[in-house]
Amino acid sequence: MTEPTPDLLAQAAALHRQGRRAEAIDLFRQVLATRREAAEGWYELGYLLRAEGRYDEAFEAYGEALARGVNRPEEVHLNRAALLSDFLRRDDEAEAELRAALARAPGYLPAALNLGNLHEERGERDQALACYADILAAPASADRASEELRQEALARTLNLSTPTGTDDPLLARANAAAGRIVGNLTVRANLLFALGRAYERLGAHDLSFDAFARGNRSLVRQSGRSYDRAHQVALTDAMIAAFPTAAVAPAQAAPGPAPLFVLGMFRSGSTLIEQVLAAHPQVTAGGELDFLPRLAAQRLAPFPASVAGLDEARVQAFAREYRDELARRFPQGQDRRYLTDKRPDNFQLVGLIKRLFPDAKIIHTLRDPMDTGLSVFTQHLNLRVAGYSADLGDIGHYYGQYRRLMAHWTSLYGDDILDFDYDAFVREPRPALERLLAFLGLDFDEACLQFHTQSNTVKTASYWQVRQPLNSKASGRWRPFAGHLAPLRAALQDAGVDTAG
């Protein structure tokens, strides 16, 4: 195999290391136009395109790498599966890629773990457990990465299992494994969060909270990140200052479904609401889309200061690009009225949303603040996205800033924002659903109350909860943990949030 000129490859790699991805992509394109047989070059190009959010192009580049005989093709199939599942929403094809990886390399644990996760997202519990059992039955390995994958499989098995008591052997195994992990503390955190949920199911709330707390400490030790309260206050001030008044623009006639934004605090019921809406024949569930956060973080950097120079031509171009991306990802939903964008932390971007889509409807999910705070603390969230989530006091502080910002957006766009109360919904579903559908101009449909029977894929941490019939078990979840939650309550009260519920 003839390889491209080494100095050009070195230049492209150097650009990549320097974070100059666009230039690296251009150079790889230049090289590969004349040396298409360069399999490893196609592989690196796929990686770069994925990092830039150019998912269709990344998928094609990975395909070229496979066709040219790339080394370790199972890794390329794994990457293609991730693109198909996480971004392109073509889950059947993602499963085929994972099975192709396993056919190329039987016992390839990353593909087996991802296949189990895909089954979980589809609500296929037995198939997921079978995948994890295969991983746990594989011979022990001195390779650290393989052992970490085995521990991930153990954590997921524990999540899907019902321990018989605090002396259950599976709990003992998970505790022992968590005690051995010293390298990748994220894996240790996953085991500890799984233990916390298992102990909670058993009613052992002190053991449960201890496991959750140790899991969060592991995440902080792994990432080294911390929440800066002063910075968050300044960011909220900047958002309010950047959007002092409501955007004035004509409604935009555009083909395809209208974007429907579901947002609020993490763990406040947004996945449930999306599942309820997805059961309606006029709604397609889009899940947690990354277009707007990428736009704000990259092309509109520094956001929100850049908004002052954002002209109408660019606004229209971004709106078209958003709609075009959704049409590519969800061609099956183009004849429906709405397509949901359920990224909870888009509450920070309501001003941008209303600039791009003046007539957009927004569903703001609300839940008891103590339940919300506890649920954030007991869920493994990415600290790069939710840096506050590992500390109860920080969660309470962030919640106060979120409430302050949402109050501002509501003062500007109250007619287009519906506060949807999770706790009220689970208590009395029908009136809350009637109000929601009326807000959207949709006819009432009984199927929305049978949301748990859907066979769709759910790609958030709540994918098992929304497979259950509607119930109020999660309302008041915080009460058995009350003795541990003083820092959360104090921070919420300092922010003026009522915690008497």
N, C-alpha and C positions, 0 to 999 in steps of 0.2 A: 504494500500500500504506500503510495506517494503522499507524503505529508506536506502541508503548506510551509512556506518559508518560515523557519524557526523565529527569525527576528520579528516577523509580523505577529506570530502567536504570542511571543513574549511581550510585545507592545500592547496587544489586546488584554493579556493577563494583567499587565501592570495597570492599565486603565481600570480594570475591574477592581483590583486591590485598592485603588485610590478612590473608589466610589463613583467613578465617572462612567456610569453604566451606559448612558446613551452613546458616548463615544466608543466604548468597547463594542457595543452592538453594531455600530456602523462599520467598525474595522473587521469584525467577524463576517459581516455580510460581504464586505469587499473580498476577503480571502476566500470565502466559500463559493462565491460566484464563479471562480475559476478552478477551485479545488474541492469539488463537491464530495469527493470520497473521504474527506477528512472527518471521520466519525466523531472524534473527541471534540473537534471544533463545533460541530453541530450540538453536541451535548452541552458544552459551556454556553453556547448561544441560547439554548432552551432555558438554562438556569437564569441567565440575565433577563430574558424576555419575561419570564415568570415574575422576577423581582420587580419589573416595571409594570406589572399588571396587564401585560399583553398576552393573555392566556391562550387564545387560539393560535397565535404565532408560536408560542412556546411549545404547544402540543405538536405542531407540525415540525418544529426543529428537532424535538425528541424523536419523532417518527423517522426523520432523515438519519439521525444517529443510529437507530436500530437497523435501518436498511443498509447502512454502510458498515455494519459489523462492529459496533461500539463494544468496548470492553465492559464486562459486568452488565449485560443487557437487562438483568432482573431489576437493577436500580432504575433504569430508564422506564421500564414498565411501571414501577412503583411511582415514579414522578408523574407519569402520564395519568395514572389512576388518581393521584391527588388533585391534579388539575381538573379531571373530569368530574370528580365528586365534589370538591370544595368550591370550584369556581364556575364550571360549565354546566353543572347539574345534570350530568348524563350518567346516572348511577349504574345502569346496566352495563354500559361500556367500561365504567370504572371497575366493576367486578370482573369483567373479562380481562382487563389489564392485570389485575392482581392474580388471577388464576394463570395468566401467561407467565408472570414472574415466578410463580411457584412451579410451573411446568419447566421453566428454564433452570431453576435452582430449587429442587425439592428441599423443604426444611428452611427456606429463606424466611426468617422470623419477622422482619418488618412487614412483608406482604401478608403473612398470616395474621399479624396484629391488626393491620389496616382492614383486612377482610372482616375480622370480628367486629371492628368498630362500624363498618358499613352495615353489617347485619343489625347492630344495635340501633343505628339511625333509622332503619326500616322497621324496627319493632320486632325483629326476629331473634328472640331471646335464646332459644335452644341452639340455633345455628351459631350465634355469637359465642355461647359457652363452649361449643364444640371446637371452635377455632382456638380459644384460649386454652382448652384442655390439651390440644395438640402441642401448643407451645410449652406448656408446663411439663408435658411428658417427654419433651426432647431431652437428649443427654445434657447434663450439666457441662458448662463450657468455662474455660479460663478466660475467654474473651469478655471484657467488661461490657461491651455494647450488647452482646447476646444475653448476658445475665440481667442487664437492665430491662431488656425487652421481656424476659421471663417475669420480672417483678411487676412490670406494667400489666402483663396478662393476669398475674395474681391479684392485683388491685381491681381489675375490671371483673374478674370472677367473683370477688368479694362483693362488689357493687350489685351483681346480679343474683346473689345468693341470699338465703335467709338463715342466719346462724341459729343454732338450737339453744344457745345460751352463751354467757360470757366465757365459758370454758370450751367452746367449740374449737376443734382442731384447726379449722381454717383461720380463725382469729389468732390463734397461737402462731401459726405459720406466718401470717402477715406481720405480726408484731416482731417476730424473730428476724424476718427479712428487712423490715424497716430499721432495726437496730444494727444490721450489718452494713448498710449502704453508707459509704463515706464520700463517694465521688460525685455522682450526679444527684444532687439533693432534690431536684424536681421529681425524680422517680420516688424518692423517699416521701416527698410531700403527697404524691398520688396515693401511696399506700396508707399514709396517715389519714388522709381525707376519706378513703374508703373505710378505714377502721372507725372513724368518727361517725359515718353514716350507719355502719353496722351496729355500733353500740347504741346509737339513738333509736334504731328500730327495736332494740331490746329494752329500751327504757332506762339504760345505764347512762344518764345524762352527764354525770361528772366525768366518767371515762370518755364519753363522746367529746365533751368540750376540750378535755386535755389533748386528745388526738388532733382535733381541729387546730388548736393553738400551736402544737408542735409542727403540724404541717405548714402553717403560715410562717413560723420561724424558719423552717427549712427553705421556703421560697425566698425569704428576705436574705438569708445567708447565701443562697445560690446566685441571686441576681445582683445583690448589693444596692438595689434601688430603694429609695425612701420617698414618702409623700411629703411635698413641701406645701404647707398650709398657706403661707404667705403668697407663694406663686399661684396657687389655685384661686385665691381671692383676687389677685391681680389679673389673672386670665378671665375671670368672670367680669370684672370691671371693664376689661378690654372688649369683651363680646358685647356688653351693653352699650359701650361707647361707639363701637363700630356700626351698630344697628339701632340708632336712637329713635327712629320713626319707622312706621310700616312702609314696606316697599310699595311703590305705586307703579303698576304696570298692567297692561291689558291681559285678560285671560288668553291663553295660548291654545289655539286649535291644533291638535297634533294627532297623528294616527296611533293606534294601539291603546292599551290600557293606561289609565291615569295612575301615576305613582301614589301610593298610599303609605304614609310614614307612621310606623309604630315605634314609640320611643319612650324613654324614662330611665329610671335607675335600672341597672342590672338586677335580675332576680325579682322583678316587680310584676310578673305575669305576662310579659310581652309574647312569649312563645305560646302560651295558652290562648291568648287573644288571636294570634295569627292562625292557629289551628282551627279555632272557631270560625273565623272568616273564610279560611280555605275550604271549608265544607259548603260554602255558598257557591252556586254555579256562576256567579259573576266576579269571583275573586280568585286570583292565582297567588300562592304563597311564594315570595321571593327569598325569604330568610334574611340572614344578616349579610347585607351587601356591603362591599368595601369601596364603591366608587366615590362617594362623597368624602369619607375620611382621607382617601388617597389624594383627591383633588385639593382638599384644604392643606394637607401636609406637604404636598409636592408642588404642583403648578400654581397654587395660590400662596405659597410661603413667601413672606411670613404672614400667616393668617392669625387674627382677623385684620391686621393693619392694612393688608393689600386690598381690602374691599373698597377703600376710598378711591382707588384707581381702576376699579372694575367697570368697564364700559358695557353698553347694552349688546354690542356685537359679540363680545366674549361670553356674556351671559347666555345669549341664544345658542352659541356654539357648544357651550358646556351642557346645556339642557338637551340639545339634539344628541350629543355624544352619550349622555346618560340613557336616553330612550333607545338609542341604537344598541347599546350594550345589553339592555334588558331584552330587546327583541331577539338578539343572538342567543342569550342564555335561556329564554323562555318562549320559544316560538309557538308552543302549544297554548299559550295564554293570551295571544294577541287579539282575540275576538271578545275578550272579557272587559268588564268595566274598570277593574282595579288590579294592580299588581303591588303586593306589599313589599316594603323595604323595612325590615324589622331589625334595625341596628340600634339597640337601646341608647348608646351614648351619642347618637345623632341629636339628642336634646341640645347639645352644644352648638349644633349647626342649623337650628331652625331659621335664623336670619338668612343664611345662605340658601336653604331650601326654598324659602319664600321669594328670594330673588330669582332663582332658576325656574320655579313653578308657582307663580302667583296664586293660582287657584288650588294648590295642593291641600288635601285634608290630612290632619295629623291626629293620631290617637295617642294620648299621653297616659301611660299605664301607671296606676298608683296602688300602693299596698301599705298596710300598717308599717310605719317607719322602723319599729323595733324588729318586726319580722323581716323586713327588707335588709336591715343592717346585719342581722344574724345570718341570713341566707347568703349574703355577700361574703361574710367571714368564713362560712363553711363550704364555700365552693372554690375550687382552684381556678382563679382568674389570672390571666396574664398580667404580671405587674407592669409590663410596658404599656398596657392599655388601662389598667385599673390599679395604679400604684398605691392607692389608699386601702386596698381590700384586705391587707394582711394585719391591720391594726384596728381595733374597735373604735378608739378615739378618732382616728383618721377617717374611718367610714362615716361617723357622725358628723364630722366637720365637712366632708365632701357632700354629704346629703344636704347640709344647710346651703352650700353654694349652688347645688343643683336646684333646690327649691327657689333660691333667689333668681336664678337665671330663667327658670320656667315661669315665674311670676312676671318677668319682663316680657317674655314672648307672648304670654297670655294677654298682657296689656295692649300689645300691638295687634295680635291676630286671634283674639278670643273666639270669634265666630267660626274659625277654621280649626280650632283645637278642641277635642273632646277629652275631658278627664274621665278615664275609665277605671273605676274602683274594683280591683280584684276581689277584695273581701265582700263587697256588696254583691258582686256577680255570683260568687260561689254560694252565697246565702240564698239569693233569689235570682236565678239565672234569666228567666224569661223577661221581666221588665228591663233588666240591664241590656239584654240582647236587643230588645225592641228599640231601645234608645240608640244603641250603637248603629243598627241598620238604618234607622230613620236619619241619623246624622249623615250617613253615606248615600242616602237616597235609594236604598235597596229594599226590595220586598222581604218580608219575614220568611224564613225558610227553616222548617223543623230540623233539617239536617245539621244545622249549626249547633244544635244541642246534642248531637251524636258524633261530635268531632273525633272522639277517641276511636271510632271504627275505621277511620281512614287508613289507607295503606301507603301513604306518602312518606317521604324521607324527611326527618327532622334533624337539623344539624346544629343543635344547641345542647347545653347541659341538661335541659329539661325534657329530653326526648322520651324518657320513660314516664314522667309525670303526665304528659299529654296523651299517653296511651290508655289512661285510666278514665272511667266515667267521672263527671264533675263531682267534686266533694270539697268539704271545708276543712280537711285535716291539716292543711298547711297554715290556716288562719290561727293565730295565737301560738305558733310554733315556739316563739321566744320564751313563753312562760316557764317551762320546766328548766330553762337555762338562766332564769332571771338573776340568780346569785352570782353569775359570771359576767353580767352585761352592764355593770355600773359605768364603765368608761364610755360605752355607746350611749347610754341614756344621758349622761352628763354632757357629752358633746352635742347631742341633739337638742337638749334643753338650752345650752349656750347659744345655739343657732336659732332659737325661737321656735323649735319644732315641738308640737304637742305629742307627748309620749304616754298619754293617759289611756290609750285604747287597750 
